[in-house]
Amino acid sequence: MTLNPSANPPSCFPEALFQLLLNNLSDEENVWWVAKTRSRQEKALAWTLVNQNIPYYLPLIHRLQKSKKRMRVSVVPLFSGYIFFRGNIASRLAVLRTRRVAQVIEVPGQARLTTELQMIKKMLDREKQVELCDFLTAGQKVTITHGPLAGLSGSVIKQKNRFYLQLAVECIGQGVRVEVPMKYVKPEDSSPVLMAA
């Protein structure tokens, strides 16, 4: 496969990965792994995984960057240095052999990671203004009840008089957040709705 150096890999391979996971919940041989990549190797590793037919999820976002008095939009990984892939021990070894990976992390909470990644994918599919945030921020657990992000659950945080829904990827200690109108949010329990960031 000849690649255009500026071409971006698909963020999800195969495209229907999460739908396939819903249809095949009993697949215990193929599990999630987290590849901690070498510097700036996420996209190259994604192309390698496509060529080796190894399913993966690499959340990508558009970032506005200034370059020589010009503004340009770059497509960058949401979680710098990480790519999530599914496979067995042989797939893990194949990923390690690419020399694009510093470490492969075992994921103890498979169902939890699947849910976290599905929510992030849904958020990225519907919302363009997503930011990386510190996972350790305290917040109320909520569910969005209306709008394009309906059904997502996470923590609500307040920062500079704005409210954000925060989603976490616990196994890598990172999260993402998106601004959300409070009228679309329903608390999951009876604790106070807002916490300062």
C-alpha positions in Angstrom: 0.0 0.0 0.0 1.5 3.3 -1.1 0.8 6.2 1.3 0.5 9.9 0.8 2.6 11.3 3.7 -0.1 13.8 4.5 -2.9 11.3 4.4 -4.6 10.7 7.8 -5.5 7.1 8.8 -9.1 6.3 9.6 -9.7 7.0 13.3 -11.5 3.7 13.7 -10.6 0.5 11.9 -12.7 -1.2 10.8 -15.1 1.7 10.5 -17.9 -0.3 12.3 -15.6 -1.6 15.1 -17.9 -0.6 17.9 -20.9 -2.0 16.2 -19.0 -5.3 15.7 -18.1 -5.3 19.4 -21.8 -4.9 20.4 -22.7 -7.9 18.2 -19.9 -10.1 19.5 -19.7 -9.5 23.3 -18.4 -13.0 23.9 -15.1 -12.5 22.1 -12.6 -13.2 24.9 -9.6 -14.0 22.8 -9.4 -10.5 21.3 -9.2 -7.8 23.9 -8.3 -4.1 24.2 -4.7 -3.1 24.5 -3.2 0.4 24.8 -0.1 1.1 22.7 2.0 3.9 24.2 3.7 5.1 21.0 7.1 6.6 20.4 7.1 10.3 19.8 4.7 11.3 16.9 4.1 7.7 15.8 0.4 7.4 16.3 -0.7 7.8 12.7 2.1 5.7 11.3 1.2 2.9 13.7 -2.5 3.3 12.7 -1.5 2.7 9.0 0.6 -0.3 10.0 -2.4 -1.7 11.9 -4.6 -1.2 8.9 -2.1 -3.1 6.8 -1.9 -5.9 9.4 -5.7 -6.0 9.7 -5.6 -5.3 13.5 -8.7 -3.3 14.7 -7.9 -0.1 16.5 -9.3 3.3 17.7 -7.3 6.4 17.4 -9.4 9.5 18.3 -8.4 12.4 16.0 -9.3 16.1 16.3 -8.8 19.2 14.2 -6.4 21.7 15.8 -5.9 25.2 14.5 -2.1 26.0 14.4 -0.2 29.0 13.4 2.6 28.4 10.9 4.7 31.2 9.4 2.0 33.9 9.7 -0.7 31.5 8.4 -3.3 29.6 10.3 -3.8 26.0 9.3 -5.9 23.1 10.5 -4.0 19.9 11.5 -5.5 16.6 12.3 -3.9 15.3 15.5 -4.5 12.5 18.0 -6.7 13.5 20.9 -4.6 11.4 23.3 -1.0 12.2 22.2 1.1 9.1 22.4 -1.8 6.5 22.7 -3.7 4.2 20.3 -6.2 1.6 21.4 -6.2 -1.7 19.6 -7.9 -5.1 19.8 -6.3 -8.4 19.4 -4.8 -11.5 21.0 -1.2 -12.1 22.2 0.0 -12.5 18.6 -1.5 -9.1 17.7 0.2 -7.6 20.8 3.6 -9.0 19.6 3.0 -7.7 16.0 2.4 -4.2 17.4 5.6 -4.4 19.5 7.6 -5.5 16.5 6.7 -2.3 14.6 9.3 -0.3 16.5 6.7 2.5 16.7 5.7 1.5 20.2 7.4 2.2 23.6 5.0 0.0 25.6 1.8 -2.0 25.3 -0.4 -1.6 28.3 -2.8 -4.4 29.4 -6.4 -3.2 30.1 -8.0 -4.9 33.2 -11.4 -3.3 32.7 -12.3 -4.3 29.2 -16.0 -3.5 29.3 -15.3 -0.1 31.0 -12.8 0.9 28.3 -15.2 -0.1 25.5 -17.8 2.1 27.1 -15.4 5.0 27.6 -14.2 4.8 24.0 -17.7 4.5 22.6 -18.7 7.7 24.5 -15.7 9.6 23.2 -16.3 8.4 19.6 -19.9 9.6 19.9 -18.8 12.9 21.3 -16.2 13.4 18.5 -18.7 12.3 15.8 -21.2 15.0 16.9 -19.1 17.8 18.4 -16.0 19.6 17.0 -15.0 21.7 20.0 -13.6 19.0 22.2 -10.6 19.6 24.6 -8.3 17.4 26.5 -8.6 17.9 30.2 -7.0 16.6 33.4 -8.8 13.4 34.4 -8.3 14.2 38.1 -10.8 17.1 38.1 -13.6 16.5 40.6 -17.2 16.6 39.4 -20.8 15.4 39.6 -21.8 12.4 37.6 -24.4 13.3 35.0 -26.2 12.1 31.8 -27.0 14.3 28.9 -30.7 14.1 28.2 -31.2 16.2 25.0 -29.3 17.3 21.9 -26.7 15.6 19.7 -24.8 14.2 22.8 -27.9 12.6 24.4 -27.1 9.5 26.3 -23.5 10.3 27.2 -22.6 10.0 30.8 -19.7 11.7 32.6 -18.8 14.4 35.1 -19.9 18.0 34.9 -17.3 20.6 35.7 -17.5 24.4 35.9 -14.7 26.6 34.7 -14.8 30.3 34.1 -18.7 30.3 34.3 -18.9 27.6 31.6 -20.1 24.1 32.1 -18.4 21.0 30.5 -19.1 17.3 30.3 -16.0 15.4 31.1 -15.4 11.9 29.9 -12.5 9.8 31.2 -10.3 7.1 29.9 -9.3 5.6 33.2 -6.6 3.2 32.0 -4.4 6.1 30.6 -5.4 8.7 33.2 -6.7 11.2 30.7 -10.0 12.6 29.7 -11.8 14.9 27.3 -14.4 17.6 27.8 -17.0 19.5 25.8 -19.1 22.5 26.6 -22.7 21.6 27.3 -25.8 23.6 28.2 -26.9 22.7 31.8 -30.5 22.4 30.7 -29.5 19.2 28.8 -27.9 17.6 31.9 -29.6 15.3 34.5 -27.7 14.3 37.7 -27.2 10.6 38.2 -27.5 10.9 41.9 -28.6 13.5 44.5 -25.2 15.1 45.2 -24.6 18.7 44.3 -24.6 19.3 40.5 -21.6 21.6 40.2 -18.0 21.4 41.4 -15.3 24.0 40.7 -12.5 22.9 38.5 
